[in-house]
Amino acid sequence: MSTRIEKTNYYLDIAEVVAARCTCLRRHYGAVIVKNDEIISTGYVGAPRGRANCTDVGFCRREKLGIARGQRYELCRSVHAEANAIISASRRDMMDSTLYLVGKEVSTGDYVKEANSCAMCKRMIINAGIARVVIRDDKERWREIAVSDWVENDDSMTDVLGY
């Protein structure tokens, strides 16, 4: 008899499949927003509709400029996975929901170490009314973050950059 997959890993696996649609040359992220055991929306990293993706133009501007992870996202061509998932859902549906997030390094296929939402995505997640974010660390482990912690521990008031 086979073992049934645990629910958190089920949604993280879906987020990982969603990430396979990414067009970023550095990192692939997939996001799934779930409420009451129903998928509300999904999102992956890619350029805005109608614009050329990094995979199309053949380079990453941030990488070309040597910009570190977590910094200068205004130079990035892409919309992040969390933002794309939020754009595709209504706030009413996202209230008290959970966002599942998976990131993988394009160069190695490894899970992104210490993955987290960037400062801009954190602000969108807060305003969307999402209650919790679950981030995969490896195939069997994940972290659960209460979005209220991001409200109380406002990283925009510190000198800590990136994620």
N, C-alpha and C positions, 0 to 999 in steps of 0.2 A: 504494500500500500504506500502511495506517495504522500509526502508531507505537504500540506497546504501552505502556500506562501503567506507570511505575516503581512498584515494590511499596510503597515508603513513601508515595507520593502516593495509591496505591490505598487504603490503610488510613486515611490522613488524610481522603480524600474520603468514606469511609464514616462517619468521626467527624463530618464536617461535615453529612452527611445526618441522622445521629442528633441533632445539635444542633437541627435543625428542629422537634423535638418539645418543646423547652424552653418553660417557662411563665414564665420570669423576664422582667421588664420592662426590665432593664438590659443583661444580656449572655446570649447563648446559647452554651453549651459542650456539646460532645459528646465522649465518651470511648469508645475501643474497646480492649479488652485482647486481645492476640494472643500465642499461644505455638505454636512449631513451625508457623508459617504457618496457624494455625487460630484463628478468632475464638472467644474464651472467653466474653466478655460485652460488653455495651454499657451506657452510661449517659448520661443528660442531666439538666439542672438542672430540678428541679420539687419541689413540696411533697410531704411524706410522703403515702403512700397514704391516701385518704379525707379529707384536708384540702383546703381550697380553695387553689387556686394564686393567685399574684399576678395573673395574667391574669383570674382570676375575681373577685377582690376589687377590682381596678382601680387598685391602687397598690402601690408598693414602700416598705416601712417605712424601710429604710435610706436610700433616696433622699429620702423625705419629711423625714428627720432630718438630711440633708446629710452622711451618713457617707461618708468617702473609700473608694475601692477598697482592698481588702485589710484592712479593719478591721471589728471588731464583728460578725463573722459570726453570733454567737449571736442577733442580732436579725433575721436573715434567715429567711424562711418555708421556704426551699428546702433540699433536699439536693443537694450538688454532683454534677456528672457523674462525676468520679472515684470518689466515695463510692458512688454508685448502681451503677457498674460493678463495684466491689469487692464490694458487698453481694450481687450476682447471681452471684458465682463462688465456687468453693472455693479455699482457700489452696493446696491441692495443685496445682491447675491454674494458679494464678498464679505459682508459684515460677519465677523466671528468665524471666518474660514481659516483654512490652513494652506500655506503655500509650500510645496515640496520642490526642492532645488537640487540639481546635480550638475557638477562642473567637471569637465575632463580636459586635460592638456592635449592639444592637437599633436605636439611633437612626440609625446611618449604614449598617449592613450591612458595615462594614469589619472586617477581622480585628483582634482585640484586640492592641494594641501591647504588646510585652514580656509576653505571656501566660505564665502559670506557674500551678502548683498553689498553693493557699493553704497556710498552715502546718498546718492540720488535715488537709487532704488529703495533704500530704507525709508526715505521720506515718502515715496509713492505708496509703499506697503502700509505705512502708518496711516496715511490719508485714505487709503482704500478700505480701511476697517478690518484688514486681515489680522487675526489674533495670534497666529503662531507660524513660524517658519521652521521647516525640517530640512536639514542639509546633510547630504550623504558624505561621509568620510571615506568609506570603502564599501564593498558589496554587502557587508553585514552590519556596519556601524553607521550611526548618524547622530546629529546633534539637534535638539529641539530648543528653539529660541522663542521666548515670549516677546511679542512685539512691544508690549508695555515696557520691557527692559530698554528698548531703543528710545522710547519716549523719556523715561526717567534718566537714562545715562546718555545724554545728548552728545554724540561724538563730534558734532559740529562746533562744540565749545572747547575742544581739546586740540593739541598740536599733533595728534595721531593721524597720519595720512594712510589711505589705502584700506585694505581689508585682509 
